[in-house]
Amino acid sequence: MSPTVRLQEMIRVIRSARTQGEERGVIQKECATIRAQFRQADNGGRSHNLAKLLYVHMLGYPAHFGQMECVRLIASPRYNEKRVGYLGAMMLLDENQDASLLITNSIKNDLSHSSPYVQSLALCTLACMGSSEMCRDLAPEIDRLLRNSSSYIKKKATLCAVHMVRKVPELGELFTPAARSLLAEKNHGVLHGAVILITELCERNTQTLVQFREVVPELVHIMRGLVTSGYSPEHTVAGISDPFLQVATNTDSSKTAGSAVLYETVLTVMDIKSESGLRVLAVNILGRFLLNNDRNIRYISMTSLQKIVITDHNAVQRHRGTIVDCLKDQDASLSLALVSSINIRSMMKELLLFLSTCPPELKSHAASGIFNAAESIALCSAGGDVRDETVPNLIQLITSASQLHCYTVHKLYRALVGDISQ
């Protein structure tokens, strides 16, 4: 790739790599080019190179040599360079690195910038990786922005104050007066941030808790207004009005926003240990996610169902057919959890087929899972890829079941003839 290769082209080349070694070679070559260009004088491509380096970092490769470049770009007067620089700071810097201290002055200057978008960049970065020292130094600036006329800035300043209180609890006294006044805001984002901030303040100071008990009627009034108010274009996300306050079962899950809202609803239903009817509805929503073409959504659904299957086995069992189809995506974990005395014969056919075609690194888990689920299955398909605890369990099973002796001898003989190395 040439030194001026675009980010999109670099991503395309990396994704087209057929092996991990080939991918590593492409990234090493590109990183060498980026490192060389960082050493040069300002060539107008610094933000472009850092953006490429951040993508490399997201893939898990070393990108620490871009830390000082983040500091330089944050100090730049150009917004497009500041934006990439602040993003790099959030990804590559933390409070344990000296480079983080170098951006404190730049953040302070940008918190007073004439552009709300530059102020927003500084607020987001400070809320993400601000150290205790940075929080103490910049707390007065955040308290000032909590009284800003812009709801856009006030919302981000509120979340930044939450981070500061968590890092330095004694700063709560500074933010308490402003937090009380934020409850008079009409903007839902600011209100949500204010409630989070007040909760943090109350959890860390009993006197503050007593003080904010007086505003409970006001909070109830606000909640009643949110529930009874009509459609508001200002608070619509992809056609869904106030998605974090109200959710309907007919929410359009074909849109990312709709899927996110439904997923958060499912998590809420499960976390509060809601009634069985709602839990079944939540499982059915996850079942619909399994039919989504987006592999990320299917993965999230499978992960959630794995946690639920222990407590809501019957509800998850209704989606067994869809879950078994997901074996094509090379993951047997949830399918193993669904094996029962009723469906063992039909499920084992699918699981054994998966065992014969799955990657070597999954065979150990799959074979052990099949054995534990069925307790009477031949493991020849797994070869030597079984966990140590599986072997004595199998021997004990065969020893105690005389009807398996002849069958086992024949199977073991055939396995040894086929591959004596097992």
N, C-alpha and C positions, 0 to 999 in steps of 0.2 A: 504494500500500500504506500502511496506517495505521502509526503509530509502534509499535504493540504487535503487529505481525504476527509470527506464529510462524516459527521457522526452517524448518520443513517447508513452510509456505505460501510463503515466499520462494523456496525451492528449486523448488517447483512452478511459480511464475510465471516464474522465470528459464529453466527448461527449456522452457517453452511458448513462449518468444520465437521468432518465425519468422525474424528476421534478426539479425545481429550488432549492428546499430545499435539495434534494439529491446532486445536484451539489455543493451547498454551504458547505455541510458536508464534501464532498471529499476534497474540496479546503482548508477548515479550518484545517483538519487533516494533509494535506500535508504541509501547511504553518507552522504548529507547529513543524513538523519534520525538515523543512528547518531552522527555527529560532534556534532550538536546535543545529543543526550542525554548524551554523554560530558561535556559542559561543565556539565551540571546537577549538583546535589547527588545523593547516593546515592539512587536511586529504586528499588532492588531489581531492576533489570533489566540491570545492567552485564554480568554474565556471559552473559546471553542475547544482548545486543548484540554482545559480543566474539565469541561463537560464530558469529553471522551474518557478522561481518567476516572471520573465519578462512575461512569458505566462499568469500567473495568473493576472498580472497587465493589460495585454491586454484585459482580460475578464471583467475588471472593479472592481477588488477586491483590497483592500489595500496592498501595497507592499513597503511602505516607510521604513520599517525596513531593507531593502536591500541596502540603500544608502551608508552606510559605507563600505559594502562589495564591492561596485563598486570602491570606492577609493583604497581599498587594491588590487584589481585585476588589476587596471590600473598601479599600481606601480610594478607589478610582472614582472620578466624578461621573462616569457613565453608568446609567441605570442597568443596562444589559450586562455589564461586567460585575457590578455590585450584586446583582441577582445570582449569578453563578458563583461568585465568591462566597456569599452568605450560605448558599446551598452546600458548597464544599465544606464550609466551617461546621455546619450541622452534622455532616457525614464523617469528616476526617478528624475533627478536633474534639477534645473533651477537657474537663477541668484539670486533668492530671498532666496536661502537656503545656509547656511554656508558651507555645505559639498562641494559645487561647488568650493569654494575658495581653498579647500585642494588639488584639482587636477591640479591647475595652474602650479606648479613646475614640476609635472609629464608630463604635456602636453609640457612644454618648453623643457624638456629633450628629449622627443620623437620626437619633431620637428627637432632635430639634430641627430636622430638615423641613424645608417648605413643602416637599412632596409627601403625601400620606403613604404612597407606595414604598418609598424609601424608609419611612418610619416603620411601616409594616414589616419589612425585611429585618430590620434591627430587632423589633419586638419578638418576631418568631424565633430568631436565632438565640436571643437571650433566654427565652422561655424554654428552649431546647437544651442548651448546653452551658448556661450561665453558672459559673462557680460561686461559692459562698462569698468570695472577695468581690466578684463582679456584681453580685446581688446587693451587697452592702453599699458599693460605690454608686450604683445606678438606681437604687430604690426611690430617691426623691424624684427622678425623672419619670419613673413609672407612676408614682402618685400624682404627678402633674397631668400625665396623659389620661389617667382615669377620669379626669374632669374635662377632657377634650370635647369639643362640640360634635365631632364626627363619631357616629356609631361604629363605623368601620375600625377606627383606631381604638375606641374605647373597648370594644370586644377583645381585641388582641392584647391590649394593655391589661385587661382583667385576667386573662389566662397567664400572662407573664407574671402578674402579682401572685397567682396561685403557685407557680414554680418557686418564686422567691420565698413565700411563706413556708413551703416544704423544705427549702434549703436552709433558711435562717428564720426559725419560728418567731424570734423576737421582733421581726419586721411586721408582724401582724398588727401591732398597735398603730403603726403608720397608716396601714391601709383600711382600718376599720371604719373611719368616717366616710371615706369614699365608697366603700362597699355598701353602706347603708343607703346612700343616695342613688346607687345604681338600680335599686328596686323600683324607682320611678320611671325607668326607661321603657319605651314602647317596643324597641327592637328586640326580637326574640333571642338573637344571638347574644346580645349584651345581658339580657335577663338570665339566660342559661349560665353564662360565665359568672354572673354575680352570685347565683345560688351555689355554684361550685366554690367560689372564693369564700363566701360566708360559712359554708360547711367546713372548710379547712380552718378558718379562724376559730370557729366554735369548738372543734375537736382539739385544738391546742391551747385553749384558754377558757377556764370555767367562767370567769367574769364576763368574757365576751359572749359566752353561751347565754348567760342570764340576760345580757343586754339585748340579744337578738330574739329572745323569746317573745318580746313585745311585738315583733313584726309578723308573728304567725298569722293573725287575721288578714294582714295585707297579702301574705303569700297565698292564702286560701282564696282570696278575692281574685288574685292574678290567675290562679289555676282555673277558677270558674270561668273567667273571661276567655281563657284560651280554648276551653272546651266548647263554649257556647257561641264563640265568634264565628262569623261566616268565612267565605273564601277570601284569601289574601294573596294577591300575586307576588307580593314582596317575599313571602315565605314559602314559595313553591319550588320544589326540586324535581326537575324532569316530569312536570305534570302532577306531582304528588304534593298536596298542600300540607305544610308543616309535618313532614314525615316522622320527626322524632317525638311528636306529641300525639298523633293519632294514626292508627294503622287499621286498614280494612282487609278482609280476607281476599278481596278481589284486586288487591294492589298488583299493578302490572309488573310481573317479574321478568318480562322480556327486556326491561331497561336495567342498567346497573344500579341506578338509584333505588328502583323497586326491589331488586334482589337484596340490596344492603338493608333496606328497611325491614323486609320480612325476616332476614337472618337475625337482626338485632332483636326482633320480636320473639323469635324462637329462643334465643339466649335468655331473654327476660323471663319467659314462661318457665323455662327449665330451672333457672337460678332461684326463683321465688317458690319453687316446688308447688306450682299451681295445681288446680283440680285436674282430674284425669281427662276430662273432655278437652280441655285446652292443650294438654300434653299430647294427646292423639292428633289434634289439629297441627301442633308444631311439628310432629314427626311427619305428617303428611306433606307439609310445606317442604321439609328436607327431602322427602321422596320425590317431589316435583323437581327439586334442584338436580337430582341425579339424572334427569332427562335433558338437562341443559347441554347445549353444544360446547359451552365454555368449560374446559377442563379444570380451570381454577375453581369455578363454582361447584363442580362435581366433587373436587377434592375437599372443599370446605364442608360440603354436605356429608361425605363419608366420614370425615374426622369427627363431626358432631354426632353422627349416628353411632359411632363407636363408643362414645361416652354415654349415650342414652340407652344402648341395647341392654345393659345390665338391669336398669330400673324399669324400662318400658319394652321388654322383650317382645310381647305380643304385637304392640303397635308397629315396631320395626319389622317384625316378621311379615307383615302384610306387603312389604316392598321387597320381599326376598328375590323375586324374579328380576327386578331392576338391578338389585345389588349384585346378583350373580353375573349379570351381563357386564358389570364393571370389572370382572376378572380380565376382560380384554385390555384393561388399563394396567395390568400387572400388579394387582394388589388384592390379596386374599384375606386380609385381616378381618374385615367386617363379615365376609361370607363365613369364615370359620366360627365367628361368634353366634351365627344364626343356626348352626347345626343342632338338630334335636332328634329325638327318637322317632318322630313322625316323618321327617324329611331326609333322614340320613342317607337313604339309598339314592335318591335323586340328586342330592347335594354332592355326594361323594364322586359321582361321575364327572361333574364339573370341576371339582377340586383336584381330582387325580389328573384330569386333562391339563389343568393349570400347572400342576406339579411337574409334568413332563415337558412343559414349554417355557416355564418361568426362568428368569435369569438365575445364575448360580448363587448370587448373594441373597436371594429370597427363598431358596430351597430349604435351608435350615429352619427358618421360621414357619414356612408352610407345612413341612413334614411334621414338625413337633405339634403344630396346631391341629393337623388332621388326626394325629395319634391321640392327642388329648381329647379331641371332640368325639371321635368314633370309638377309641379304645379296642378296636378289633380290626385294624386295617393293615395290610401288608405294606412294607416300606421299601420295597425293591426299587420303586421309581426314584426315590431320593438318593440312592447310592450311599456314599459316605457323608453326604451333607445333612446329617442329623445332629441334634444337640446331645451332649453326653448323658443328660438325665433321661433321654428317651430310651436308650438302650436297655438299662435294667428294668424299666417299666415294661418294655416289650417282652423281655425274657421271662419276667414274672407272669405276664399274661399267657404266654405260650405254655409255661410249666403247669399252670393251674387249669388249662383247658386241653384235655386229652384229644378232643376232636380236631385240634389245630396241629397236632404233632406231624402227621403225615403230610398235610398241606404245607407246613412250614419247611420240612426237609426238602420237598420238591422245589419250592420257591427259592430256597437258599442255594440249592444245587444249580438251578438255572441261572441265578444271579452270578455265582462264582464262575460258571462256564462263560457267561457273557463278559465279565470283567473281574478278573482275579485280584485286581488292585484294591477292591473295596475292603 
